[in-house]
Amino acid sequence: MDKIVVEGGNRLVGKIPISGAKNAALPLLAAALLPTGTSTYKNVPQLADVRTMAKLLRMLGWEVEGTKTLAITAPEGKNRKKLKLEAPYDLVKTMRASVLVLGPLVARYGRARVSLPGGCAIGARPIDQHLKGLQAMGAKVTLDHGYVEVECKRLKGATIMLDVPTVTGCENLLMAAALAKGRTVIENAAREPEVEELALVLNKMGAKIQGAGTAVITIEGVDELSPIEHSIIPDRIEAGTFAVAAAMTRGDVLLEGARAEHLDAVIAKLRAAGVTVAAEAGGVRVRGGGDINAVDIVTQPHPGFPTDMQAQFMVLACTARGQSVIKEMIFENRYMHVPELGRMGADIQISGRVAVVRGGSTLTGASVMATDLRASASLVIAGLVATGKTEVLRVYHLDRGYEAIEKKLKAVGAKIKRVKET
Ligand code: EPU
């Protein structure tokens, strides 16, 4: 298995191009199940998760061609016999976001069978809200040998109050409601930019969706949708990760293409830490200078501080002056990076959902690994400021969500390489 080897101590200076957003690309690929014909996405990030979603679409019978630009074609005419309405356990267990095919398949074909994802490294992560919404729209939901089977000839519009503003749950229901009969209202909806992006693309396809980006989304169902061409928004979490790396190394980096309006909570905390952040024409510029101040963080649904940036900020807090308190409120088990950071010399105490970070430790390079994507990213950026050599193992987690992370960091001055192991 590959590993990333980092030698700490270099400032990051220059430009880092930000790739298309993973968490926008995954629902957009699923949305290509809705229209007939060929939908084309540009700025598709080259990530393992995107390849997994493409593989799933092919298993369902769709043609998927290309890499950075992806053309997705529905099975019609003689290809119609390839249509398969099942997402198997083998794929769903490697990527939970596979569940995003449920809404579109039921809306368009009247049924779907998707393996239940089960728990994962960061928490239990049920899909009850996805299913509750589909049931409210008239679907019959049954559980069978680890699979959830959902059936409904034509979904009917409904008012759905989500218990939690789930991101992929909201996306599944948006896609389902786009082709339902009548009006659907999703209350307590997720407000993440990726939900807005999906609504924008569905509207381009001919859907009638209002309110995406707010807590109440209204969808007037239509009878059919048309294929579109669309370029995917930049990845706010990739941008945020590099912003923290730039700050910690006292660097000066332009995050090319990043959108400051997607990063409000992250930018506010960087500024509180004493980092200079400015929106510029080409993206967002981040400059670290003097000492880093301690910052307290509570993860929340958007527009609150994103859970996907918690691990990276914890590393920043390790290098800060004073004590930071971090509360992880989205996932119950998202502190896998803590023991590994401890092995690098960090002083972090966890009690339930709260982590207390005593800053000012000198991080020292070590062999480390994590079982989740953002935790792995935090270990790479810890390596950038640690003394000596850090080896981050199990790089496949990073490859799920960061396109060529080592190349991008190397180009701005980091001493970093990928070592291939057979
Ligand atoms: N939840 C339920 N019931 C549900 C759905 C969710 O109780 O039916 C709970 C979850 O257990 C969790 C909370 O609601 O405690 C929020 O989970 P959410 O459903 O919003 O997460 P998700 O849709 O599975 C997406 C991202 C995650 C990101 C979270 C939170 C994608 C493909 N994934 O997951 O991204 O952490 O939203 O913002 O969009 C990552 O990129 O590293 C990543 C994990």
Boltz pocket constraint, residues with backbone or C-beta under 6 A from the ligand:
constraints:
  - pocket:
      binder: B
      contacts: [[A, 22], [A, 23], [A, 26], [A, 96], [A, 97], [A, 123], [A, 124], [A, 125], [A, 126], [A, 127], [A, 128], [A, 129], [A, 130], [A, 131], [A, 164], [A, 165], [A, 166], [A, 167], [A, 168], [A, 169], [A, 194], [A, 306], [A, 307], [A, 308], [A, 329], [A, 330], [A, 331], [A, 332], [A, 373], [A, 374], [A, 401]]
      max_distance: 6.0
